[in-house]
């Protein structure tokens, strides 16, 4: 059990290190860094490499943002097999809709509670 925690920590940490290097060394904006990591997760899933990473590292692979790209691609490919081209569109949102909805809801609640730095 402890070894699975250590593997999750190492793999998740390496994904975060890659993101930090893109941000600091390559001088990319947070949006660019985020996009690259999401696309990397999508490409790895499309190549069939992300699921073995999840099996190996558990939460170390499912918690970072690369997992969002994995979820989008995984859902799109699964639904495309069942429903054709329309499944590509619906599959992405079927798998990720709860996470997107939660982000919108909690972002709205936070905007009601806190003031932004840019607003007087």
C-alpha positions as CSV (number, residue, x, y, z in Angstrom):
1,X,0.0,0.0,0.0
2,X,2.8,2.4,0.9
3,X,4.5,1.6,-2.4
4,X,1.4,2.7,-4.4
5,X,1.4,6.0,-2.5
6,X,5.0,6.5,-3.4
7,X,4.5,5.7,-7.1
8,X,1.5,8.1,-7.2
9,X,3.6,10.8,-5.6
10,X,6.5,10.3,-8.0
11,X,4.5,10.1,-11.2
12,X,2.2,13.0,-10.2
13,X,5.2,15.0,-9.1
14,X,7.0,14.3,-12.4
15,X,3.9,15.6,-14.4
16,X,3.9,18.7,-12.2
17,X,7.7,19.2,-12.7
18,X,7.1,19.0,-16.5
19,X,4.4,21.7,-16.2
20,X,6.6,23.9,-14.0
21,X,9.5,23.6,-16.4
22,X,7.3,24.6,-19.3
23,X,6.1,27.6,-17.2
24,X,9.6,28.7,-15.9
25,X,12.2,27.6,-18.5
26,X,10.1,27.9,-21.7
27,X,8.5,31.1,-20.3
28,X,5.1,29.9,-21.4
29,X,1.9,31.4,-19.9
30,X,-0.2,29.4,-17.5
31,X,-2.8,29.0,-20.3
32,X,-0.2,27.6,-22.8
33,X,1.2,25.3,-20.1
34,X,-2.3,24.0,-19.2
35,X,-3.1,23.5,-22.9
36,X,0.1,21.5,-23.6
37,X,-0.5,19.2,-20.6
38,X,-4.2,18.6,-21.6
39,X,-3.2,17.8,-25.2
40,X,-0.3,15.6,-23.9
41,X,-2.8,13.6,-21.9
42,X,-5.1,13.3,-24.9
43,X,-2.3,12.2,-27.2
44,X,-1.1,9.6,-24.7
45,X,-4.6,8.2,-24.4
46,X,-5.1,8.2,-28.2
47,X,-1.9,6.1,-28.4
48,X,-3.1,3.8,-25.7
49,X,-0.4,4.8,-23.2
50,X,-2.3,6.7,-20.5
51,X,-4.4,3.8,-19.2
52,X,-1.2,1.8,-18.4
53,X,0.1,4.9,-16.7
54,X,-3.1,5.0,-14.6
55,X,-2.8,1.3,-13.7
56,X,0.8,1.9,-12.7
57,X,0.5,5.2,-10.8
58,X,-3.1,5.4,-9.7
59,X,-4.0,8.9,-8.4
60,X,-0.6,10.1,-9.6
61,X,-1.9,9.9,-13.1
62,X,-5.6,10.7,-12.5
63,X,-5.3,13.8,-10.5
64,X,-3.0,16.1,-12.7
65,X,-4.5,18.0,-15.6
66,X,-3.2,15.5,-18.1
67,X,-6.0,13.3,-16.9
68,X,-8.6,15.8,-18.2
69,X,-7.2,15.3,-21.7
70,X,-7.2,11.6,-21.2
71,X,-10.9,11.7,-20.1
72,X,-11.8,13.8,-23.2
73,X,-10.2,11.5,-25.6
74,X,-11.3,8.3,-23.8
75,X,-14.9,9.4,-23.8
76,X,-14.8,10.6,-27.4
77,X,-13.3,7.3,-28.7
78,X,-15.7,5.1,-26.7
79,X,-18.8,7.0,-27.9
80,X,-17.5,7.2,-31.5
81,X,-17.4,3.4,-31.6
82,X,-21.0,3.2,-30.5
83,X,-22.6,6.3,-32.1
84,X,-20.3,7.3,-34.9
85,X,-19.2,10.9,-35.5
86,X,-21.8,12.4,-33.2
87,X,-20.4,10.3,-30.4
88,X,-17.1,12.1,-30.7
89,X,-18.8,15.3,-29.5
90,X,-21.2,13.8,-27.0
91,X,-18.6,11.4,-25.5
92,X,-16.2,14.2,-24.5
93,X,-18.8,16.0,-22.6
94,X,-20.5,13.0,-21.1
95,X,-17.3,11.9,-19.3
96,X,-16.2,15.4,-18.2
97,X,-19.5,17.2,-17.6
98,X,-19.6,16.8,-13.9
99,X,-16.1,18.2,-13.4
100,X,-16.8,21.1,-15.7
101,X,-20.1,21.8,-14.0
102,X,-18.4,21.7,-10.6
103,X,-15.7,24.1,-11.7
104,X,-18.3,26.6,-13.0
105,X,-20.5,26.4,-9.9
106,X,-17.6,26.7,-7.4
107,X,-16.0,29.5,-9.4
108,X,-19.3,31.4,-9.3
109,X,-19.7,30.9,-5.6
110,X,-16.1,32.1,-5.0
111,X,-16.8,35.2,-7.1
112,X,-19.8,36.0,-4.9
113,X,-17.7,35.6,-1.7
114,X,-14.4,37.1,-2.6
115,X,-13.4,40.4,-4.4
116,X,-10.9,40.3,-7.2
117,X,-7.7,42.3,-6.9
118,X,-8.5,44.3,-10.1
119,X,-11.8,45.6,-8.8
120,X,-11.8,48.6,-6.6
